[in-house]
Every structure is written in C-alpha cells, then in structure tokens.
Amino acid sequence: MPYYRAFFGWWVRAPLARFSTPEACVPGINMKAKVYVTLKPSVLDPQGKAIKHSVELLGYDGIDDVRQGKYFEIALDSGLNEDNARTEATRMAREILSNPIIEDFRVEIEK
C-alpha cells in the first residue's frame, strides 16, 4: 500500500520499500569514485603550516611537514563500466573539483 512522503516540500505517493534504506533511494549504485585533490609541491600551503605548528604545540614530535587537501566520494551509476567511470570521474576532477594551475588530483574507482 502506498504512503505519502515529504520530498523537497512536496508530498509524494511512494511505495514504502523504495525509501526503506539509503541504498534503496538511489537505485543501481555499485561503484564509487574516490578523488584526492592536493596542492602541487611548488605551491605554498599556509593551512598545512598552521596544522603542523598546532600538532607540534600539542606534543607530537617527528613531524617534518603537513600538506592539506580535499577528498571526494562520488557514487556512480551501475550503467557505467569501470573504464567509463574512471574517465567521467577524471573529467569531473579536472574540470570541476580541482584547480589545475595549483592542484593535482588522483582518482580511484572502488567496486
């Protein structure tokens, strides 16, 4: 029996099983792209320097340098094969998630 569920301010009629788990809300997802974005080695990292200073004040020894970055997890549709998924994630990382002038990125595909 359908029930009514609030969805972005609208009440919609939906079967209960469709919204029972987070995975059920997005059908067909079975791969994940992990994108790591870091500053290029030649770019100064003031946030990394501040982190290094803070951990030294907290008593951590042996820290030579700290560089900060960004991490993204992207859920991919099951309609993509691994090569297409890597191509799309790499394109997204290059065009949207990173600044190619000052940042490098690495893409990993997880099944």
Contacts in CASP RR format, 6 or more apart in sequence:
PFRMAT RR
TARGET T0000
AUTHOR 0000-0000-0000
METHOD contacts of the structure
MODEL  1
MPYYRAFFGWWVRAPLARFSTPEACVPGINMKAKVYVTLKPSVLDPQGKA
IKHSVELLGYDGIDDVRQGKYFEIALDSGLNEDNARTEATRMAREILSNP
IIEDFRVEIEK
1 16 0 8 1.000
2 13 0 8 1.000
2 14 0 8 1.000
2 15 0 8 1.000
2 16 0 8 1.000
3 13 0 8 1.000
3 14 0 8 1.000
3 16 0 8 1.000
4 11 0 8 1.000
4 12 0 8 1.000
4 13 0 8 1.000
4 14 0 8 1.000
5 11 0 8 1.000
5 12 0 8 1.000
5 14 0 8 1.000
5 19 0 8 1.000
7 14 0 8 1.000
17 24 0 8 1.000
18 24 0 8 1.000
18 25 0 8 1.000
19 25 0 8 1.000
23 29 0 8 1.000
26 75 0 8 1.000
28 77 0 8 1.000
28 78 0 8 1.000
28 79 0 8 1.000
29 75 0 8 1.000
29 76 0 8 1.000
29 77 0 8 1.000
29 78 0 8 1.000
30 76 0 8 1.000
30 78 0 8 1.000
30 111 0 8 1.000
31 75 0 8 1.000
31 76 0 8 1.000
31 78 0 8 1.000
31 80 0 8 1.000
31 82 0 8 1.000
31 85 0 8 1.000
31 109 0 8 1.000
31 110 0 8 1.000
31 111 0 8 1.000
32 73 0 8 1.000
32 74 0 8 1.000
32 75 0 8 1.000
32 76 0 8 1.000
32 109 0 8 1.000
32 110 0 8 1.000
33 72 0 8 1.000
33 73 0 8 1.000
33 74 0 8 1.000
33 76 0 8 1.000
33 85 0 8 1.000
33 86 0 8 1.000
33 88 0 8 1.000
33 89 0 8 1.000
33 107 0 8 1.000
33 108 0 8 1.000
33 109 0 8 1.000
33 110 0 8 1.000
34 71 0 8 1.000
34 72 0 8 1.000
34 73 0 8 1.000
34 74 0 8 1.000
34 107 0 8 1.000
34 108 0 8 1.000
34 109 0 8 1.000
34 110 0 8 1.000
35 71 0 8 1.000
35 72 0 8 1.000
35 73 0 8 1.000
35 74 0 8 1.000
35 89 0 8 1.000
35 92 0 8 1.000
35 93 0 8 1.000
35 97 0 8 1.000
35 105 0 8 1.000
35 106 0 8 1.000
35 107 0 8 1.000
35 108 0 8 1.000
36 69 0 8 1.000
36 70 0 8 1.000
36 71 0 8 1.000
36 105 0 8 1.000
36 106 0 8 1.000
36 107 0 8 1.000
36 108 0 8 1.000
37 69 0 8 1.000
37 70 0 8 1.000
37 71 0 8 1.000
37 72 0 8 1.000
37 93 0 8 1.000
37 97 0 8 1.000
37 98 0 8 1.000
37 103 0 8 1.000
37 104 0 8 1.000
37 105 0 8 1.000
38 67 0 8 1.000
38 69 0 8 1.000
38 70 0 8 1.000
38 103 0 8 1.000
38 104 0 8 1.000
38 105 0 8 1.000
38 106 0 8 1.000
39 45 0 8 1.000
39 67 0 8 1.000
39 68 0 8 1.000
39 69 0 8 1.000
39 102 0 8 1.000
39 103 0 8 1.000
39 104 0 8 1.000
40 102 0 8 1.000
40 103 0 8 1.000
40 104 0 8 1.000
43 102 0 8 1.000
43 103 0 8 1.000
45 66 0 8 1.000
45 67 0 8 1.000
45 68 0 8 1.000
47 68 0 8 1.000
48 66 0 8 1.000
48 67 0 8 1.000
48 68 0 8 1.000
49 66 0 8 1.000
51 66 0 8 1.000
51 68 0 8 1.000
52 63 0 8 1.000
52 65 0 8 1.000
52 66 0 8 1.000
55 63 0 8 1.000
55 66 0 8 1.000
56 63 0 8 1.000
70 97 0 8 1.000
70 98 0 8 1.000
72 93 0 8 1.000
72 97 0 8 1.000
74 89 0 8 1.000
74 92 0 8 1.000
76 85 0 8 1.000
76 88 0 8 1.000
76 89 0 8 1.000
76 109 0 8 1.000
80 88 0 8 1.000
82 109 0 8 1.000
82 111 0 8 1.000
85 109 0 8 1.000
86 107 0 8 1.000
86 109 0 8 1.000
89 107 0 8 1.000
89 109 0 8 1.000
90 107 0 8 1.000
93 105 0 8 1.000
93 107 0 8 1.000
94 100 0 8 1.000
94 105 0 8 1.000
97 105 0 8 1.000
98 104 0 8 1.000
98 105 0 8 1.000
END
